[in-house]
Amino acid sequence: MIICQVLNITPEWLLSGIEEDGGRSNKNNYYVIDRNSDIGEIVQAFGNMDASQRSRLAGYVKALLDMGAM
């Protein structure tokens, strides 16, 4: 079916939400975040930053992770 090719899903998933192997997972590589949540506000702020600010923030996050803070 063309729609399955466009959506990159199987006909079984389209009709029932279940893959051929019986699993119910649809492996998405994105998140849905409430923009009014803490994470949503961080994502909005990140989106408003220029490239150098984003890079600097990524460096801070990496440093925190390396320290075992998270």
N, C-alpha and C positions, 0 to 999 in steps of 0.2 A: 504494500500500500504506500502510495506517495507520501501521505501524511506521516507515516512511521519513519520514512527516510528523512524527511525534513526535520522532524522532531528528534531523530536519532533514538527511537524507542522501538520495542518489539510490538507486534499486534496484540500479544497477550497483555503487555503492560497497558496499552491504550484501552483495551476493553475491560480489564479487571484490576489493574494495578499490581499484578503478580507476574514476575518473570517466568520464563520457561522452566528454570530450575526450581521454581517454587518459592523463591525469595521475593520479598516485598520492597527491596531497596531500589531506588532510582538514584544512581550515583551522581549527584549534582556537585558542581565545584563552585558554588556560590552560597552566600548566607542571606537570609531575610532578617533585617534588624529593624526594630521599632526606632524611628528617628528621635523619639522623646526619651529613650533610655540613655543610660550613661554611655554605652558603647555607641549608640546612634549619634550622640553629640560629639564623641571623639572622631567618628568617621566623617561627620560633616566638617569639623574643624580641619581634619587632614585634607579633605577635598578642597578647602579654601587656601591651603598653603601652596607656596611656590616650590619648585623642585629642590632648592637648597634647604628649605625648612623641612620638607619631607625626609630628605636624606639625613638631616641632623636628628630628627625625631627617631628615625629608624636606628640610628647609632645609639641613642639613649636606651631604646627598648632592648637592643642587643646587649648593651652593657648591663642592664638590669637582669636580663636572663642569664648572662654569664656569671653574675654575682649570686645567682640562686634565689633572687628576690621573688620569682614567680614559680 
